[in-house]
């Protein structure tokens, strides 16, 4: 059974988005609070951060398919 390049890129993008989500949430909280009381990140904002990270990393890994 062969795994397609698209599936490999997808798997890597999911792993990257999962691994960086907490860092992204912390950075978003800091940006939104501007030094004041920490901004609570809603589930919609968390989903948006995950989705953005996934989409950008999927583009990257899809372009890099020849290197893995």
C-alpha positions as CSV (number, residue, x, y, z in Angstrom):
1,X,0.0,0.0,0.0
2,X,1.4,3.3,-1.1
3,X,0.8,6.6,0.8
4,X,0.2,9.5,-1.5
5,X,2.3,12.7,-1.4
6,X,-0.9,14.6,-0.4
7,X,-1.5,12.3,2.5
8,X,2.0,12.7,3.8
9,X,1.8,16.5,3.5
10,X,-1.6,16.4,5.3
11,X,-0.2,14.1,8.1
12,X,2.8,16.4,8.6
13,X,0.6,19.5,8.6
14,X,-1.7,18.1,11.3
15,X,1.2,17.1,13.4
16,X,2.8,20.6,13.1
17,X,-0.5,22.4,13.8
18,X,-1.0,20.2,16.9
19,X,2.6,20.7,18.1
20,X,2.4,24.5,17.8
21,X,-1.1,25.2,18.9
22,X,-0.3,26.0,22.6
23,X,2.5,28.3,21.6
24,X,0.2,30.0,19.1
25,X,-2.6,30.4,21.7
26,X,-0.1,32.0,24.2
27,X,1.2,34.4,21.6
28,X,-2.4,35.4,20.6
29,X,-3.3,36.0,24.2
30,X,-0.3,38.2,24.7
31,X,-1.0,40.2,21.5
32,X,-4.6,40.7,22.4
33,X,-4.0,41.8,26.0
34,X,-1.3,44.4,25.2
35,X,0.2,44.0,28.7
36,X,-3.1,44.2,30.5
37,X,-5.1,41.3,32.0
38,X,-4.6,38.2,29.8
39,X,-7.1,37.8,27.0
40,X,-9.1,34.6,27.2
41,X,-8.9,32.8,23.8
42,X,-12.3,31.5,22.8
43,X,-12.8,28.1,21.2
44,X,-13.5,29.8,17.9
45,X,-10.2,31.7,18.1
46,X,-8.4,28.5,19.0
47,X,-10.0,26.7,16.0
48,X,-8.9,29.7,13.8
49,X,-5.4,29.5,15.0
50,X,-5.2,25.7,14.4
51,X,-6.8,26.1,11.0
52,X,-4.4,28.9,9.9
53,X,-1.4,26.9,11.1
54,X,-2.6,23.7,9.4
55,X,-3.3,25.5,6.0
56,X,0.0,27.3,6.0
57,X,2.0,24.1,6.9
58,X,0.0,22.0,4.4
59,X,1.1,24.4,1.6
60,X,4.7,24.2,2.8
61,X,4.8,20.4,3.0
62,X,3.0,20.0,-0.3
63,X,5.7,22.2,-1.9
64,X,8.4,20.2,-0.2
65,X,7.1,16.8,-1.3
66,X,10.3,16.0,-3.2
67,X,12.5,16.4,-0.1
68,X,10.9,13.6,1.9
